[in-house]
Amino acid sequence: MPDIWLTLLCTPSLEEKIIDHLLVSVGTRIFTSATVAAHGLSTDALNPVERVMGRARAVQIQLVVEQQHLEPLLDSLRQEFPNTGVRYWTVRVSEFGEFM
């Protein structure tokens, strides 16, 4: 089965909770997190300073997950973090490895 690169975009306040969730989830291989500037969000989701700046502080979490574990992982994230505005997208990974 091919691997999938899953990107999650969340608020900084959710970062630790999502990381904790991923650490115990089946199928996650490796992941990273970084603070990013999110553009294009609905102005309703932005505070006044973010509206002026045109961007919001967010956390981007990227992980490689086995294809067969993707939907169960997404389902568990949907159940754990409903109505939180967490966004996601996926990309098929053509190669995955480690230099030894």
N, C-alpha and C positions, 0 to 999 in steps of 0.2 A: 504494500500500500504506500502511496506517496505521502510525503509529509506536507503539512500545511503551515504557513506562516500566518499567525493570527495577531492582529494589532488591536489593542483595546485603548480607548481614549476616555479618561475619567477625570473627575475633579481631584485636586490634591488630597482632599479629606477622605477619599475612598481608597487611596493608594495602598495603605497597609492592609486594609481588609481584603482587597482583591489579591494582593500578593500572598497573604495567608491562605486564601482560598486556593490559589494556584499551587502552592507548596504541597497541598494534600490531595490534589486532583490527579486522577489517573490519566496517563497519556502525555503529560507535559514533559518535554525533554530538557529544554533550557529556556530561560527567559531573561529579559532585561527591562529596566524601567528608567525613564528619564523625564525631567521636567521640560515641557515644550510650550510654545505659544500656539494656541488654537485659533484659527481664523475661520470665518464663515458661519459661526454659530448664530442662532437666533438671538436678536437683541434682547429678547425677554429673559434669556439665560445669563445675560451679562450684568454686572454691577455698573454704576455710573462711570467709574474710572475706566473699566474695560470697554464701555461703549465709546468713549472718547478715543481710546487707543486703538480700537478696532480688533482687539484680540483678548483672549482670556488665558490665564495660566491653567495648564492642564498637565496630566501625567500620561505618557504614552508607554504602554507595556507591550512588548513584542515577545512572542514565544513560538517555538516550533512544536507542533502537536501532530501525532499520528492521525491520519485521515479517519480511522474508525473511532477515534476518541473525540473528534471535533464536535459533533452534534451533542453527545452527552455533556461535554464540557460547557458548550454554549447554553444548554438547557439548565445546567446547575448554576451558571452565572445569572441567567434570567430569573431563576427562582430566588437566588440570594440577594440580587440587586435590582429589584423591580422599581420602575419609575425614578431612577437615579440619573438618567441621561447618559449612561455609559454607551459609547458608540464602538463599533467594531467593523473590521473588514478582514478578508482573507486573501492570500496569494499562494498558489501552488509552489512548493520548493522543488527545484530541479536537482539539487544536490545538497547533501548535508554530511559533514564529516569533521574530523579533528586532525590537525597536524601532529604526528607522533615523532 
